[in-house]
Amino acid sequence: MPSGFHDGSRSFQDHFDTRALADRIDTLLVHAEVDEGSKAFIEARDMFFLATADADGRPTCSHKGGEPGFVRVLDPRTIAFPNYDGNGMYLSVGNVSTNPHVGLLFIDLEQGHRLRLEGEASIDLDDPLLPEWPEAQLVVRVHVRSVYPNCPRYIHRYELKRRSRFVPQAGAPTPVPEWKRSDWAYDALAADDPARDPGDREVLGR
């Protein structure tokens, strides 16, 4: 596969004398498909970071969380993940709709491993996979351009205290975030937002 290096990358590689190392990593470790080891790592994660940019190249980075396996490797060149209810700004998926290039960073904070994946994303509001994630609003598919491990030496080690109670679960009412019940937010909620009338749903701060 072609190198992802450009003049900016090369200038720093040359300044710090790492061009040979960069080329070795690019040749040996960067792949255009998700292999079985990377598939297992991705599908075991309960979170990742998603980098996107708008049509003018202005970036944003978002945390995406769910139950382990919420990111699925559909085939060696395609992954998919759901978009759940958030703050209503739709920065990441809005960016994808105008600029499909994305970067994903998967991290195991307990063992200290990480994996980067880059590609082009697409969104289908009627994706046939949509019903497989409870309360998902849409599905994002990413056509893989490159996937490769990343140096783990600066990963701090954390232990899981608990997973988010807001991740939708089949057959169980999802709690309502307390902030949506605040005076500043309540009257601006979407008409069908459960926070307008929580009923039996819990209202949680976090």
Sequence and secondary structure as in RCSB ss.txt:
>XXXX:A:sequence
MPSGFHDGSRSFQDHFDTRALADRIDTLLVHAEVDEGSKAFIEARDMFFLATADADGRPTCSHKGGEPGFVRVLD
PRTIAFPNYDGNGMYLSVGNVSTNPHVGLLFIDLEQGHRLRLEGEASIDLDDPLLPEWPEAQLVVRVHVRSVYPN
CPRYIHRYELKRRSRFVPQAGAPTPVPEWKRSDWAYDALAADDPARDPGDREVLGR
>XXXX:A:secstr
      HHHHHHHHHTT HHHHHHHHHHT BSS  HHHHHHHHH SEEEEEEE TT  EEEEEEE STT SEEEE
TTEEEEEE   SS  HHHHHHHH  EEEEEEEETTTTEEEEEEEEEEEETT TTGGGSTT  EEEEEEEEEEEE 
  TT          TTS BTTB   EEGGGGSHHHHTTS TT GGGS TTS EE  
